[in-house]
């Protein structure tokens, strides 16, 4: 069964538009793998849907705090809208 990849609002598409084509191809390659991967962590996949909130170019080993905070905020927004 193939998973559905969904982007929340325009955050992810804005990110893709901001990076080089070669980098975007790498992102889409990984997303294609997520569609068909048999076993994924339950944190990433529920009901055969992968939801994309945002993207950023990671330049260090440590994920910037503001990116973590943004991801948490977008997740809250998404679930708040879904409850309406």
Secondary structure, 3 states (H helix, E strand, C coil): CCCEEEECCCHHHHHHHHCCHHHHHHHHHHHHHHHHCCCCCCCCCECCEEEECCCCCCCCCCCCHHHHHHHHHHHHHHHHHHHC
